[in-house]
Structures are given as C-alpha cells and as structure tokens.
C-alpha cells in the first residue's frame, strides 16, 4: 500500500514489511503503512530502545493453519523497515492492558534508556532500501514526552523539545510543563528513563541529499 503524498506522510510516514517464511512454500510479504513504532518494553531483558527495536524487528515463530488440509503449519515471521521517515516517532508500551489480580491495568515504570543519536542497523531494513547509498540511517533525538505517575488512570504529561537558536545555530532543550516553560539540560532529558513514553527522532540530512 502506497502512502499518499501529503505533508504528514512525508514527515512521519513509513512502511513495515512483514515476511512470513513457510517450509516448502514461497515466502509471503505484506506492507503496512505506519506513522510510529510501538515498541514492547515488557520482557525483562529489554533495557533500552535498541533492545526494544531488536525485539520488534526480530524473527519470531508463528502458527498458521493450512487453508486446504487444516493442518497446523510452522512459520517464521520477520519485520523490517521498508522505508525510513524524516521523523521517527517511537512509543514505548508502558501501559499493560493485561489486568492484574485486582483487575487493574498497570503501568510499566522500568527504566528504558534512549540515545541522543539512534542509528538504524542495516539488518533492520528490508532489501528494498539497502542499495541506495544516500539512504540516511542516523536520527537525532528532538523530543521526549514523559508520563509522570504510577498508574494507567492518573498522571501528568510533560514534553522536552530541542530548539535551534542563534547564529551560528546552537541546540537548546526546552521543558514544557502545562503553562510553565523553562530551559533544561540535555543530560536531564536523557535521564527520564523511567518516565519517557514517546520519543521523536529527526533523520539527519546527508550531503548527497542536499545536492
């Protein structure tokens, strides 16, 4: 499915290719348009955005049923990125909809680290975009939305945004908390590991793309 040529799609739109491999059968693939990556952070071994990305884009076993014989089939499913957006929005799945013993959904407040510069590994991209040397795989962190509070039903949102000021241009981080706006240190932005909920990364523009 092709994305429409709109401002929103050009800024945030991309596609995820899901490939299913079945023994003795031809691989099948589907393309899903998306505007963000929703990453699972629940597994105990996930401690960073890189871990969560690897988990989302890793090969997993799936169960299928043959439409003709009704037999169960074993297959492997792999997700790769078919295209890269100008702005990559990452949502960390901190709200677990599975109810606990008290029939209450819970929030995952575990620390998930995230880098200032996110570099997409070539293995996470589909073969369709490996060939062009101009394809940029490096992203700079430009915004962090945090959820403050220990439950799903309550809490408070704040937002940190990278701002370019002055000549020559200099990077400054601004903290938004309702009507309160104040400067914030870059190191403080990176320390919200237990509260960060949405991360926004901006793709770097390489010299080949400028020319």
N, C-alpha and C positions, 0 to 999 in steps of 0.2 A: 504494500500500500504506500503510495507516494504522499508526502506531506504537501499541503497547499503552500503556495508561495506567498506567505504573509510575514509581517514583521515579527510576530510572536514565534512562528515556526523557524524563521531564520535565526532568531536569537536562542531559543530553547529547544527546538525540535530535533529529534534524532530517532534512529530505529535500532531495535534489538532483534538480532537474528537468533531464532531457536531452531537448532538442528537435532533431529532425532535419528539415531543410528540403530537399525534393527538387523540382527544376524540373518544373512541370506536374503536381504531385501535392500532396495535402493533407499538411500538417506532421504528424509523429507525435511523441508525447512519452511519456516514461516517468518514474516517480518512484521513486527509490532511497533507502530509509532508511539513515541513517548515524549514527555516533557520533563521527566525527572527519573532518577533511580531511587527506588525504595529498598533500602538495604536492611537485612535481618541482622540484629546485633545480639540476639538471644543466646546462641551457642557459647559455652563457657570459654572456648579458645579464641573468640573474636574480641580483640582489644583495640583495634584501630580501624580506620576507614579502609586501609589497604587490605586488612583481613576480611572485612565485610564485602569488599569488591571481589576479592578472590573467591569467596564463598558463592556470591551471586553468579559469577561467571565460570564456575567450576562445572565439571561433568558430573551428572548425577544419574542414578539408576531410576527408571520409571517403569511402571507396569502398564501394559497395554493388552487389549483383547482383540484377537483376530475377528474381523467382521464376517468372515466366511465360515470358519470352523468353530469359533467361540473359544479357542484355546488361549491361554494366557501367554503373552509374549514378554520377553525381557529386552529392554532397550536402554540406550544411554542418551541423555539429553544434555546439550551444551548451549549455553547462551554466550553470544559475542556481540560486540557493538558494531553495527553495520555502518554507522556514521557518527561523527563527533559534533556536538553542538558548540556554538560560540560561548554559551553559558551553560555549565553543567550544574544542575540542581540535585543535591543528594539529600534524601530524607532518611533519617535513622529511625528504625522501627522501635521506638521506646515504649509504645503503648501496646501491651499484650492483651489481646481480646479474649484469650483463654481465661475463664473465670477461676478464681482460687477457691479455697474451702468456704469462704464467706460469700461466694457468688459475686465477687467484685473483680473487675478488670484491674490489672496492675500496671504500674509504670516501671520501666527498667532504668534505674539510675546508675548503672555501671559506667565506669569511665571508658570512653572511646576517644582515642587520640586522633587528631587530624592534622595534616601537614600544611604549611604555607604554600608549598608547591606540590601539586599532585601530577604525577607523570603516569599516563596510561601505558601499561605494558603491551608490547606488540601482540602477545599471546591472547590478550583480551579483545582484540579487534578481529573482525571477520576478514577473510582473504580478499574481499572486495575492496578494502581500503588500505591494504598493506603496501600495494605497489607504488602509489604516488608519494614521492619523496617530500612533497610540500606539506603533506598532512601533519598538522601540529598535534602533539600528544601531551603537551605540558599546560597545566592550568594553575593560575594564581588564585588563592583564596581572596574573595572580595566581600563576603558577608557571612555572618553566623547568626541564626535565630535560635535562642535558648528558651527552654521551658523550665521555669523555676517552680518547684512544688513537688511533693512526693506522691501525688495521686493523679489518676486519669481525669477525675471530675473537677479538680481545682488546680489553681496555679496561676502563673503570670508569665507573659512573654516579653522578652527584650530582644533587641537587634543591634548587632555591631556591623558597621559598614566601612569599607575602605574608601577614602576620599582623596582625590588628587588636587593639590593646591600649589599655588606659586609658580614662579618661573626662575630657574628651571623647575619642572614638576617634581613635587615631593609627595610621598604617600603618608596619609594621616588616617588613623582609625577614629570613628565617631561612635559613641554609645547612645542608643535611643531607648529610653525607659518611660513610656507614656509621653508626657509633655516635657520631660527632662532630657536634655541633650548635652553631652559632655565628651571631651576627648578621652581616649582610652589607650593604654599601651598595647602594642602588638602582642607582647608576651602574655598579657592578661587575656586577650582574645583567644589565644591558643590554650589557655588553662581551663576553659569551661568544658572540660572533658565529660563531666557527669551530667551536664545540662543541655549541651548542644543538641538541637533537634533537626535543624535544616542548615545545610552548608551550600554556599553558592561559589562556584569557581568560574573564572573567566579564562578562556583559552588565549594563550599568547599568540601574537601575530608574528610569524617569521618573516624574514626579509624577502623570501621568494614570493610570499603572498602580497607583500606591499608593492612589489614591482609589477 
